[in-house]
Amino acid sequence: MKLHQVILLSVSIIMLYGCRTNQSKPYAGTGYDVNSPDETIVLPGILHEISGLTRIDDNNFACIQDEKGIIFFYDLSTKGITRQIPFSKKGDYEGIARAGDTLFVLESDGVLYEVDNFDTDSIVVMPFTPGIDSKNSEGLCYDRKNDRLLIAPKENPLKGPGSKNKREIYGFSLRSMKLEDEPAFMFDIDSLKDYAAYDGVNLHMKGKKQKSSSKTIIKFRPSAIGIHPVTGDIYILSSEDFMLFIFTKNGGIKHVVKLNPLKFPQAEGITFLENGDMLISNEGQSKSPASLQVLKYHADWLK
C-alpha cells in the first residue's frame, strides 16, 4: 500500500473538521436524507436473500441472492422480476457489477464469474480466481475511470500486528484480468472511529459506559461497495455496524452515516442511477421480506 494513500485518510479528517457546515436536513452534505427514503419497495420472496445489485439502466437493475447461482433482472417501474439467468450452481454469492455488456458476480470465497453478453440468449460464463486470501468477500463494483473491479472483503486477509484494524479494497484489472499488485485503498478503523465521533455518530460501546475503559465500536466489515456516478465518491456499507461510509475518490473519509435499523435491517447491496439516485437493498429477516430503499439525490444540498 502506498504511503500517501494511508496519510491521506488522516489528513482528510483534519481538513474536513474545519469545513463542516450546518445543513437543513440530516446528512444533507451527502445529497441524501439517508434515513428517510423516498420509496420503499418490498421485493419478491425469491429475493429474500438478496445480497447485491447493479444498475442496468434507469428502470432496471440486476441482482443476486446468497444461495442460487442465478442473476435476476428487476424492473423498477413495474415492480417485478423480468428475467433470470442461471450462471452457476448453488453457492454463496455476494456481489454483482456491470461493466458494459458484461456482468461480474462475486462469490464469498473470492471467485469471480464473468457473464458476457448478458443481454442476449448467448451468454458466456467464465470463472476467475483473483487470488485474494479471504473466504468472506462481499463488496463488488465497477470502477469505470480505472477500468477495474473493486473487491471489498469483510476483514483484512493479512495477518500480523495491527492488521486487525485495517481494511483493504482490491482492484481487479479488466485489461489484464488480474489482481492489481497493490490494494486500491486501505482504511484504518481507528481513524474512522475518530471521524465518526466528531461527526456526532452514536457509536456502540464496549464495556460499561461509566468506565473510562469503555471503547466505541466500529467493525467496518464491508457488505457492499459502490461509486457515485456524479461525484466519484466511494460508498461502503457495513451492515453489521448499521453504517454507511462515504470516501472521496482518493480514499479520504468524507461522511459516516448511522443507518436506521428499521429502514436498513441488513443492508447488503448498493447501486446508483445515472442521476445519482441511490438504491440500497436489504436482506429479508425472519418475519419481514427483503426490501429496496430508493433515495433521491439532491445535488443542490451540496452547495
N, C-alpha and C positions, 0 to 999 in steps of 0.2 A: 504493500500500500504506500502510495506516495505521501511524503510528509506534509506537503502543502494542503492535501485534502483533509488530513487529520486536524491540522491547525485551523483550517477554515471553519470547522464546526464551532470551535471555541471563540474565534474572532467574530463570527456572525452573531453569536449570542450577545457579546458585549456591544456590538454595533446596534443590534435591534433593541436592546434595553433602552437605548437613548432616543429611539424614534417611534415609540408607540403612541397612538392617539386614541381618544375615546371614540367609540362608534355607537350609532343609534340602535343597532341590532347586535345580538350576541355573535361574536366571531365574524362581524361584517367585514373585517380586514381580509377574510378568506374569499369573500364574494358570495358566501352562502350563510343562511340562517340554519346551521347544521342540524340542530335538534328539533327543528320544525319543518320537516319535509313537506314539499309542495303536493306530493301524492304518494300514497302507499298502495302498492299492488300486491294482492295475495296471489302467490304462484301455485300452479297445479301440483297435485300430490306427488307426481313422478319426480318433481324438483325439490322434494323435501330436504334432500342432502346437497342442495346447490352449493358449489364450492368455488366457482369462478365464472366470470363473464367478460365479454369483449364486444365492442361496438362493431356492427356490420355496416349500418347506415343509421340515419337519424330516426328510423322507425323500427329497426330490428337489431337485436343482439344475439350472439351465440353464447351458450353456457354449457357447463358440465356439472355433474354431480359426483360425489365421492366414489360411488360403488360401481357404476356402469360405464363401460367404455363406449359411450355414446355422446355425440355433440348434439345439443338441442338448439333450435333456432326459434326465437320468441319475437312476436310482433307486438310492439308497444301500443299500437292503435287499436288492434282487435283484442288485445289481452289474451293471446293464446299461442301455443306451440304450432309452428307451421311446417317444420321439417325435422327429421332426425337422421344423423349419420353415424352408424356404428363404425368405430375405428380400431377397437381392440377388445380384448376380453375384460372380464371383471377385474377391478384393481382399486387403487386409492388415488384418484385423480383430483388435483388441487387447483391448477391454474390453467388459463387459456388466453391466448393473444392472437390477434390478426396482424399479418404483415402482407399487404396486397392481396393476392389471390390464395394465400396460404394461411392456414390456422396451425398454431402450435399448442399442444396440450402437455402440461407438466404433471408427471406422476410424483408422489411424495418421495420416492427413492431417488429422484433427480433425473429420471429418464424423460427425454423429450420425444413427443410424437409430432412429426411434420405431416400435416394433412393438406396435400396440394390439390389445386383445382376443386376446392370445396363447393363451389357454386355450380358444379356440373355433375353429370352422372358418372364421370370417370375419375373419381378421386384416387390419389396415390398416397399411401401411408408409409412413412419411413421413420423408424426409431433411431434416436441418437442417445449416447451416454456422455454427457458433458464432462463428467469426472469430478463433480462436487461431492466431497466426502460428508454427505448429510443424508440421513434417512427421513428427514422431515422438511422437505422443500415445499413451500406453499404459494409464494407470490410469483407471478409471471406477467410481464407486459412488454410491448414493443416500443423500443426507443428509436423512433423514426430518424432523428437527427444523426445518430451514430450507426444506423442500420444494424441493430443488435437487439437481442432479448435481454431483459433484466430479470434475474432469478434471485428470489429472496428466501433463504432458509429461515426456519423459525428460531434457530440458535446458531452460534458460531461453531462450525465444524472443527476449527483449530483448537488444539489443546495447549495448556501451558499457563503460566502466571498472567493474570489479567484478561485472559481470553473470554472468561465467563461474562464480562460486562461489555463485550464488543459484539457488534453485528455487522456482517459483510453482505453486500449486494454484488452479485457476479454478473459479468457481461458475457453473452454468448454471441459471437460474431456471425451474422448471416452471410458475410462474404466468404469467410474461411470455413464456416460451420464448425468452429472450435471455440472452446472456452478461452477468454482473454487471459493473458498471463497474470495480470494484476486485478484485484477486485475493483469494480467500478466505483464503489463507495464503501466507507467504513464509518460506523456510528458508535459513539461511546454512550452507554446508558447513563452514567453519572452526569454527563453534560446534559442529556435530555431531561433528567430529573431536575437539575438546576434551572433549566429554562422553564419547565412546566410549573415549578414552584413560583417563579417570577410571574408567569402568565396567569397565575391565580387558579390553576387547576387543582381541584380537590383530590389529592392522591390517597390511595390506601396506605395504612400504616402497618408496620411490622413491630409487634411488641405493644406494651401498654402506652397509650398516648401521653400519660402524665410523666413518663420517664424520659430523661434526656437521651437515653439509648435507643428510643424508638426511631425507626427508619422508614422513610417513604419508599413505596414500591412502584417501580415500572419494570415490567418484564420485557417489553418491546420484543414480542415474538411475532414477526410479520405474518399476517394471514392473507394479505393481498397488497398489490402494488400497482400504481397507475401513473401516467404522466399527463398533466393538464395540457389540453391542446392549444390553449390561448397563452398561458404564462410560462409553460415549460416546467412548472414546479412538479416535484415528485411527491405523490401521496402514498402513504403506507398505513394500512390498517393493522392494528393489533387487537384482535377480538378478545383475547384474554384480559387485556387492560381496559376494554371498552374505550379505546382511544384511536384518534386519527392524527397522524403526524404529517406535517407538510414541510418539505425541504425545498430549497432553491435548486435550480438545475445543476449547481455545483456541489450540492450536498450540505449547504448551511441550513440550520434549523430556522424555520420561519413561524410556524404555529403548532401548538399542541391543543387538540380539542378533545374534551371528555364527552364521550357519547352516552346518550340516554339509553340505558339497557332495555327500556320498554320499546324504544324505536329500533334499536340495534342490538337485539339479544345475542346474535352470533354473526357479526359482520365478516363475511368470508370472500366477498368479491367486490371489485370496483372497476368502473369504466366511465368514460365521458363521451357525450355527444360533441359534435364539432363546435358548437357554440359555447361549450363549457359546462352545460348541464351535467350533473353528476348522478350516476346510478350506483347504489350500494345494495348488494344482495345479502340476505340473512338466511342461514340455515334454519329449517324448522325445528321447533322444540317439541318436547313430549306431548304438549297439549295445544300447540299452535303451529300453523303451517309456515312454510318458507315465505319470505316476503321480499319485495323490491322497494327501496326508498328512492324517490326521484326528487332531486334538489336543483332548483333553477339557479343559474349563475347570474350574478349581478355585478358586472364589471364596474359600474358607477360607484359601487360601495368601496372600491379600492382607491378612489380619488381623494 
